[in-house]
């Protein structure tokens, strides 16, 4: 078995596909290809699988992910249509040259996983959402936000990576942050973001990963967080919520039932509180400056 091989765990019924990240003696560090799960496993519990093999759980997640992306694109088109209807009565416009321009909410995305970050940034680009992403270890996210927030000035912050309930010799306590791999780091990052902006509608925070301490993340100041049911979440669940916030109008609240039901993991994977959208329209439409004929007025 080599680094980069795709594997499943026999003891879990081969329900999740992983990629081998590291091998130390007779154990391997493995990372989920679809779910935000980082684990370790004895080598004799792993079975190598071909790249074309998809587990039933992975297949269901992919179907749901495709449906969610389709819904996002549909919502994006509907938002553009509503924008046009909003300004129709105020300005004459033609279908080819709308009288307005759109300003979706800007996203700052910190991710503890470089591969998932790249997938997320690709989705933001497809949806035409302005986004800046950084691969940051979970333990350094709070310090990174202190530095980045004043420069980037985002409308939405995504704080995600890897998490999970730790295996312990004694019974775990789901109320305690000490029972989680990175929830305490996410809490520190959320608090740093809230020190920068206390208004929940001026800065929307989406935080957490697999099995994160949902209540602690909300208590620290997140608008949306994982995971109410302490389940595995899909790699793109935080991105879906950030996208919904980005192109929901500032005159409206993000529909909780709509956004949570359309995440891949559902309302046991992600939850949140009422939050105003970040999408704005402006007038008049932005012009092509290279075509403007301007007479200079300053010597």
N, C-alpha and C positions, 0 to 999 in steps of 0.2 A: 504494500500500500504506500502511495506517495502523496506529497503535498498537492493539493488541487483536485484529488480524486473525489468523485461524487459517491456518497455512501448513505445507507440507512442503518438504523439500529434494530437488531433482532429483538431485543428485549422490549421494544415499544411497538412491535408489529410492523416495522418499516413504514410508519405513517408519515414521516417527514424526511425530505431529502436534505442532506448536508454536504458541505464542501470541507475537506480536510485542510485545516489552517496550520497545524503544527503537530509534530509527533515527538513525544518524550518517553523513551523506553517503551513500555507496553501500553501507553495511553495516547489518545489523540484529542486535540482541541478541534471541535467541529462547529461550523456555522451554517445556519439554515439558509437555503437558497431563496425561499419565498417568505419565510417567517423570521421575525427579528429575534432569533434564538441563538445564543452562544453557549455551548456545552462542552463537556469532556466525556470521554467514553473509553473503556478498555478496547484494545484493537480487536480482540476476539469476539466483540459484540457487534462489530461493523461488517457490513456486506457491501462490496463495491457494486455500483449500478452504472449502466451506460447513460450518457447525456440525454438520450431520447426517452428514458424511462421517467414517468411521472406517477407519483403515488396518488391514490384516490383522494386523499386530503389535499394534495397539491393541485390535482385536477379541479376539484371543487373550488379551491381558492382562485385558480386562474379564470374559471368561468365567471365567478363573482367579480374579479378584478376587471375583466373585460366589460361586464355590465356596468360597473361603477364608472369606468372611463367613458363609456357611451353616454351615461347620464350626465357626467361632468360637461362633456361637449355639448349636449343638448341644453343644459342649463346656461352654458356660456352663450349659445346662440340666442336663447330666450332673453338673456340679460341685454344683449346688444339690440334686440328688437324693442325691448321696453325703453331703452335709452333713446332710440329714435322717436318713439311715440311721445316721450316726455317733452321733446323740444320741437315737435312738428308744428304746434300752434304758435310758437314764438318766432320761429325762423322759417323762411322758405328754404326748402332743401330738395335736392335731386337724389335719386337712388345711387347715382355714381359718386356723388360728392356730399356726404352727410354734413350737416351744419355743426356737428359736435365732434369732440374727441373723447376717448375713454381713458380713465386712469384706474386700473385695477390696483388693489392693495399690494404693496411690496412685501416680499417674504425674505426673511433672514433665516436660513436653515442650518443648524448645527447638527452633525450626525457623527456618532461614534464608529460608523462603518462606512468606509470609502465606497464600496460597491453599491450599497443602498443609496448613498448620497448621489452618486452619478445617475442612478435610476430616477431618483426624485427630481433632480435638475432637468432631466430629459422630459419628464412629464410637465413640469412648469413651462418649459419652452414650447411644448406642443400646445398648451392651453394659452400661450401668450401672456403669462403671468411674470412680471419682473421679479427675479429672485437672485439672491447671492447665497452660495453654499460654502461651508467649511467643514472639513474632516477634523474633528476634535475629540480627543479622548474624553469620556464622560467626566472624569475627575477634574478636567481643566475647563469645563464649559462655563462655569461661573466667572472665572477670571477673563475668559475670552469675550464674554458678553459685556463686561465692564469696558473693554477696549473697543468692541465693534459697534455697540448700539449708538453712541454719539456720532459715529461716522456714517453708518448705513441708514439710520433713522427709518427703520422698517415699520410697517403697519401690523405685520404678523411675524411672530418668532416661532420656529419649530425647534424643539429640543428633544432629540431622540437618539437612539443607538441600540445598546443591548441592556437587558435587565432580566430579572427572574427571581423566583423564590429560592433561596439557598438550601441545599441539602445540609441537614444538621443532625448530630447524634441524638439530640433531644427533640421534642415536639416543637415545631415552628410556631411563631406568634405572628399572624398576619397583620396585627395592629402595629408591630414594631418595625421601624425602618431598618434595624439591624438584620432583619430576616430577608432583605433584598440585596441583590448584587449592586445596583446602581441607583435605586430610588433616592437615596440620600444625596447623590450628586445632582440628580435632576431637581430636587427640592432647592438645593443651593443655587442652581442656575436660574430657576424661576424667581427666587427672591432677589437675585441680582437684577433681573429684568424689571421686576416690580419697583425696585429702588430707582430705576431709570424712568419708569412711567407707571404711575399708580392707577390711572384710569383704565378700566377693563375694556372700554370701547375704543380707546386711542391706541392700545397695543393689545392685540389678541395673541395669547400664548397657547400653543399646542405642545404638550409634553408627554413623555413616557415611551415605553417599549413593552416587550412581552412581560406580563405578570406584574407590572409596576404597581406601586402603592397609590391607587387612584385617589383615595381620600386625602393623603398627605400632599399630593401634587396639586389638587384643587385648593387645599388649605393654604398652600404657599403662594397661590395667586394665579394658577393656570385657568384659562377659560375652558379648555378641553384637555382631557388626559386619559391615559390607560392605567390599569385595566380593571373595570368594575368587577368582573368575574374571575380575575387573575388567570386569564387565558392567554394563549399565544396570539399576537396580532400580526397582521400582514405587513410587509415592508412598506407598503404605500398608504396605509391607513392614515398616518399623520398628514401626509401630503394631500389626501383627498379632503380632509377637513380644512387645511390651510387654503386649498383652492376654492372651496365653497365660500370661505370668509372673504377671499380676495375679490370675487365677483358677485357678492351679495351687496346690494346698494346700501349706502350709509343711512338711507331712510327706512331700512328694514332690518329685522333681526334674522340671523341665520336660523333657519328652521331646524330645531333640535331633532324632531322625529325624522325629518327628511335626511339630514346629514348623517345621523347615526345609523339609520336603517340601510343606507347605501354604502357604508364602509364595508370592507371585505369581511371584517371580523364581527360586525354587528354591535349591538348596544351592550354586550358583555365584554367587548374588546375596547371600546371607546365610550366616553361619556363627557358631559359638559354642562355649562350653564348658559342662560340667555346672553347672546352677544350680538352687537350691532355689526353689520357688514362694513367693508372698507372700500367698496367700489364707488367711484365718482365719475360724473361726466363734466365736460367743460366746453365752453364756446368762445369764439368761433372755432371752426375746425383748424387744425394745424396746417400750415401751408408749406409748399416746397420753396424754401428760401432761394434756391438756385434759379428759380424762374421769376422772382420778384425784380421789378425795375425800380430801384430806389435812387433818389437824388441825394447825395451826401449833403449834410447840413452843418457839419463842423469842420473848421479849417485846422 
